[in-house]
């Protein structure tokens, strides 16, 4: 019977067990550790390799197709590569164009109605209009009645804008000037969405507006630029009025090649007086190359960011 407590069979058994285990012995005897056998080497029934179907599909996309598995999980190198590519995309979206960057490159600085980077991500509508101060300054100082108004902007990748942006902008302006067009004041817009080109082009009374901006990052590609062209830029235009070119970067369409193709697109717009779905690319298909063709194109190479 336990002292001071009512009779309890369970409590007595526990006390007895403690005594047997040496609870009251200051140096209880050490029991030898049991030997633990090494686990058997597991050999999975088939090596991790793509099927014929996955190989055929992978030739047309940079997506992760047929990556296989090790047991019930992805292989370590696949997981690490995915995490690294996701980090590149997050870094591009989180980057912000420095306030003095536009002027340091010789561009007319503009800003949308957005007041912070967080607001830019949450309110696309505010990125489609110039702030009142920018609109007034641009209307007062920009060149008017131009053939082409070039615009560089941050979009969803300020990394791309600061990287290949100046090369693409300079190459495109050079191509326009070579054709004898009147080119508008080169400008750079911060916190900008695509439709901001309508207001900028309208204030400049441009025939064609072209905005070059960082595109939404994909896995492993945070430095890509996109270009959107519109004839007769004005508030109220829709995406159906625009033509675009994406994947402008070293592993996709090189900026030098993109500048020439964009000038050809602008020339078609000036010749036909329209853009978007109504624009006929056939007259200059040879100059546009694969941009004027349908079907699949060769995918850009996928860069490995992690080696295991």
C-alpha positions as CSV (number, residue, x, y, z in Angstrom):
1,X,0.0,0.0,0.0
2,X,1.3,3.5,-0.9
3,X,2.0,5.8,2.1
4,X,-0.6,8.5,2.6
5,X,-2.8,7.4,-0.3
6,X,-5.7,5.1,-0.5
7,X,-4.9,1.6,-1.7
8,X,-4.0,1.5,-5.4
9,X,-2.9,-1.6,-7.2
10,X,-1.7,0.5,-10.2
11,X,0.4,2.8,-8.1
12,X,2.0,-0.1,-6.3
13,X,2.9,-1.8,-9.6
14,X,4.5,1.5,-10.9
15,X,6.6,1.9,-7.7
16,X,7.7,-1.7,-7.9
17,X,8.8,-1.2,-11.5
18,X,10.8,1.9,-10.6
19,X,12.7,-0.1,-8.0
20,X,13.5,-2.8,-10.4
21,X,14.8,-0.3,-12.9
22,X,17.2,1.0,-10.2
23,X,15.5,4.3,-9.4
24,X,17.0,4.4,-6.0
25,X,20.5,3.2,-7.1
26,X,22.9,6.2,-7.7
27,X,24.8,4.2,-10.3
28,X,22.4,1.9,-12.0
29,X,24.0,-0.7,-14.2
30,X,24.3,0.4,-17.8
31,X,22.5,-1.9,-20.2
32,X,24.4,-2.6,-23.4
33,X,22.9,-1.0,-26.5
34,X,21.3,-3.4,-28.9
35,X,23.0,-3.7,-32.2
36,X,21.0,-2.0,-35.0
37,X,21.4,-3.6,-38.4
38,X,22.0,-1.3,-41.4
39,X,18.9,-0.9,-43.5
40,X,19.0,-2.8,-46.7
41,X,20.0,-1.0,-49.9
42,X,16.8,-0.2,-51.8
43,X,16.9,-0.5,-55.6
44,X,13.9,1.1,-57.3
45,X,12.5,-1.0,-60.1
46,X,13.2,1.5,-62.9
47,X,15.7,4.4,-63.4
48,X,14.5,8.0,-63.4
49,X,14.2,8.9,-67.1
50,X,11.7,10.5,-69.4
51,X,9.2,8.5,-71.3
52,X,9.2,8.9,-75.1
53,X,6.1,11.1,-74.9
54,X,7.7,13.4,-72.3
55,X,10.8,13.7,-74.5
56,X,8.7,14.7,-77.5
57,X,6.7,17.3,-75.4
58,X,9.9,18.7,-73.9
59,X,11.1,19.7,-77.3
60,X,8.4,22.4,-77.5
61,X,8.4,23.8,-74.0
62,X,10.6,24.9,-71.1
63,X,8.1,23.5,-68.6
64,X,9.1,20.7,-66.3
65,X,7.8,17.7,-68.3
66,X,8.5,14.1,-67.3
67,X,10.8,14.9,-64.4
68,X,10.1,11.4,-62.9
69,X,10.3,10.5,-59.2
70,X,12.5,8.7,-56.7
71,X,10.2,6.4,-54.8
72,X,7.2,8.6,-53.9
73,X,9.0,11.9,-54.1
74,X,10.7,14.1,-56.7
75,X,14.4,13.8,-57.0
76,X,16.5,16.2,-54.9
77,X,18.0,18.0,-57.9
78,X,14.5,18.7,-59.3
79,X,13.2,20.1,-56.0
80,X,16.3,22.3,-55.6
81,X,16.1,23.6,-59.2
82,X,12.4,24.4,-58.8
83,X,13.1,26.3,-55.5
84,X,15.9,28.3,-57.2
85,X,13.8,29.2,-60.2
86,X,11.0,30.3,-57.9
87,X,13.4,32.5,-56.0
88,X,14.4,34.2,-59.3
89,X,10.8,34.9,-60.1
90,X,10.1,36.3,-56.6
91,X,13.2,38.4,-56.8
92,X,12.2,40.0,-60.1
93,X,8.7,40.8,-59.0
94,X,10.0,42.3,-55.7
95,X,12.6,44.5,-57.4
96,X,11.8,48.2,-57.7
97,X,13.2,50.7,-60.2
98,X,15.3,53.3,-58.4
99,X,13.8,56.8,-58.4
100,X,16.7,58.4,-60.2
101,X,17.4,55.6,-62.7
102,X,15.4,57.1,-65.6
103,X,17.2,60.4,-65.5
104,X,20.6,58.8,-65.1
105,X,20.0,57.0,-68.5
106,X,18.7,60.2,-70.2
107,X,15.0,59.3,-70.2
108,X,12.1,61.6,-69.3
109,X,11.0,60.3,-65.9
110,X,7.3,59.5,-65.5
111,X,5.3,57.8,-62.8
112,X,1.8,56.3,-62.7
113,X,-0.8,57.0,-60.0
114,X,0.7,54.2,-57.9
115,X,2.3,55.4,-54.6
116,X,4.1,52.3,-53.5
117,X,5.4,48.9,-54.8
118,X,2.8,47.1,-52.7
119,X,0.0,49.2,-54.2
120,X,1.4,48.6,-57.7
121,X,1.0,44.8,-57.3
122,X,-2.5,45.1,-55.8
123,X,-3.9,47.9,-58.0
124,X,-3.2,47.3,-61.7
125,X,-5.7,50.0,-62.6
126,X,-3.6,52.7,-61.0
127,X,-0.6,51.7,-63.0
128,X,-2.5,52.4,-66.3
129,X,-2.7,56.2,-65.7
130,X,-0.1,58.8,-65.2
131,X,-0.1,60.8,-62.0
132,X,-1.4,64.3,-62.3
133,X,2.0,65.8,-61.9
134,X,3.6,63.5,-64.5
135,X,0.8,64.0,-67.0
136,X,1.1,67.8,-66.8
137,X,4.9,67.8,-67.1
138,X,4.8,65.4,-70.0
139,X,2.1,67.3,-71.9
140,X,4.1,70.5,-71.5
141,X,7.6,69.2,-72.4
142,X,7.3,66.2,-74.7
143,X,7.6,66.3,-78.5
144,X,4.3,66.4,-80.2
145,X,2.9,65.0,-83.5
146,X,5.4,62.2,-83.6
147,X,5.3,59.0,-85.7
148,X,6.5,56.7,-82.9
149,X,6.5,57.3,-79.1
150,X,9.0,54.9,-77.4
151,X,8.4,54.1,-73.7
152,X,10.5,52.1,-71.3
153,X,8.8,50.9,-68.1
154,X,9.4,48.6,-65.2
155,X,6.3,46.5,-65.4
156,X,6.6,43.3,-63.3
157,X,10.4,43.0,-63.6
158,X,12.5,46.1,-62.9
159,X,15.4,43.7,-63.2
160,X,14.7,43.2,-66.9
161,X,14.2,47.0,-67.4
162,X,17.6,47.8,-65.9
163,X,19.3,44.9,-67.7
164,X,18.3,44.7,-71.4
165,X,16.0,47.7,-71.3
166,X,18.4,50.4,-72.5
167,X,19.8,48.2,-75.3
168,X,16.3,47.4,-76.6
169,X,15.2,51.0,-76.3
170,X,18.3,52.3,-78.0
171,X,18.1,49.7,-80.8
172,X,14.4,50.4,-81.5
173,X,14.9,54.2,-81.6
174,X,17.8,53.7,-84.0
175,X,15.7,51.5,-86.3
176,X,12.9,54.1,-86.3
177,X,15.3,57.0,-87.1
178,X,16.9,55.0,-89.9
179,X,13.5,54.8,-91.5
180,X,13.2,58.6,-91.3
181,X,10.4,58.7,-88.7
182,X,9.9,61.4,-86.2
183,X,10.6,59.8,-82.8
184,X,9.0,61.1,-79.6
185,X,10.8,62.0,-76.4
186,X,12.3,58.8,-74.9
187,X,10.7,58.3,-71.5
188,X,10.8,55.8,-68.7
189,X,7.7,55.1,-66.5
190,X,7.8,53.7,-63.0
191,X,5.0,51.5,-61.6
192,X,3.7,51.1,-65.1
193,X,1.2,48.7,-66.6
194,X,0.8,48.1,-70.4
195,X,-2.2,50.5,-70.9
196,X,-0.1,53.4,-69.7
197,X,1.1,53.8,-73.2
198,X,-2.3,55.0,-74.3
199,X,-2.2,58.1,-72.2
200,X,1.5,58.8,-72.9
201,X,1.0,58.4,-76.6
202,X,-2.2,60.4,-76.6
203,X,-0.6,63.4,-74.9
204,X,2.3,63.2,-77.4
205,X,-0.2,62.9,-80.3
206,X,1.7,59.9,-81.6
207,X,0.7,57.7,-84.5
208,X,2.2,54.6,-82.8
209,X,3.1,54.1,-79.1
210,X,5.4,51.3,-78.1
211,X,6.0,50.4,-74.4
212,X,8.9,48.1,-73.5
213,X,8.5,46.7,-70.0
214,X,9.5,43.9,-67.8
215,X,7.3,41.0,-68.3
216,X,5.7,38.7,-65.7
217,X,8.6,36.4,-64.6
218,X,8.4,32.7,-65.3
219,X,10.3,29.9,-63.6
220,X,14.0,30.7,-64.0
221,X,13.3,33.8,-66.2
222,X,13.2,37.0,-64.4
223,X,15.0,39.2,-66.9
224,X,12.5,39.0,-69.8
225,X,11.1,42.1,-71.6
226,X,7.8,42.4,-73.5
227,X,6.8,45.0,-76.1
228,X,3.3,46.3,-76.8
229,X,2.5,48.4,-79.8
230,X,-0.7,50.3,-80.6
231,X,-1.8,52.5,-83.4
232,X,-3.5,55.8,-82.5
233,X,-2.9,55.5,-78.8
234,X,-5.8,56.8,-76.7
235,X,-7.6,56.1,-73.5
236,X,-10.1,53.4,-74.0
237,X,-8.0,51.1,-76.2
238,X,-8.2,47.4,-75.4
239,X,-5.8,44.5,-75.8
240,X,-7.5,43.7,-79.1
241,X,-6.0,47.0,-80.4
242,X,-2.4,46.0,-79.5
243,X,0.3,43.7,-80.9
244,X,3.0,42.3,-78.6
245,X,6.3,40.5,-78.5
246,X,7.5,38.6,-75.5
247,X,10.6,36.7,-74.2
248,X,13.0,39.5,-75.2
249,X,16.2,38.5,-73.4
250,X,19.5,36.8,-74.2
251,X,18.1,33.3,-74.1
252,X,14.9,34.2,-76.0
253,X,14.7,36.9,-78.7
254,X,18.0,39.0,-78.4
255,X,17.3,42.7,-78.0
256,X,19.0,43.6,-81.2
257,X,16.7,41.2,-83.2
258,X,13.7,42.4,-81.3
259,X,14.4,46.0,-82.1
260,X,14.3,45.3,-85.8
261,X,11.1,43.3,-85.6
262,X,9.4,45.9,-83.5
263,X,10.3,48.6,-86.1
264,X,8.8,46.4,-88.8
265,X,5.6,46.0,-86.8
266,X,5.4,49.8,-86.3
267,X,6.0,50.2,-90.1
268,X,3.0,47.9,-90.8
269,X,0.9,50.0,-88.5
270,X,1.8,53.2,-90.2
271,X,1.2,51.7,-93.6
272,X,-2.1,50.1,-92.8
273,X,-3.4,52.7,-90.3
274,X,-4.4,50.0,-87.7
275,X,-3.0,47.6,-85.1
276,X,-4.1,44.6,-83.1
277,X,-6.2,41.9,-84.6
278,X,-6.8,43.9,-87.7
279,X,-3.1,44.2,-88.6
280,X,-2.0,42.1,-91.6
281,X,1.5,40.8,-91.1
282,X,1.7,39.0,-94.5
283,X,3.2,42.0,-96.4
284,X,6.4,41.9,-94.3
285,X,6.4,38.3,-93.2
286,X,10.0,37.8,-94.5
287,X,11.3,40.6,-92.2
288,X,9.3,39.4,-89.2
289,X,10.6,35.8,-89.5
290,X,9.0,33.4,-87.1
291,X,7.0,36.2,-85.5
292,X,4.7,36.2,-88.6
293,X,4.2,32.4,-88.6
294,X,1.9,30.2,-86.6
295,X,2.7,26.9,-84.9
296,X,5.3,25.9,-82.5
297,X,8.7,27.6,-82.2
298,X,11.9,26.3,-80.7
299,X,11.8,26.8,-76.9
300,X,14.4,28.9,-75.2
301,X,17.1,26.9,-73.4
302,X,16.4,26.2,-69.7
303,X,19.3,27.3,-67.5
304,X,20.2,25.0,-64.7
305,X,20.6,27.1,-61.5
306,X,21.6,24.2,-59.2
307,X,24.0,21.4,-59.7
308,X,23.9,18.3,-57.5
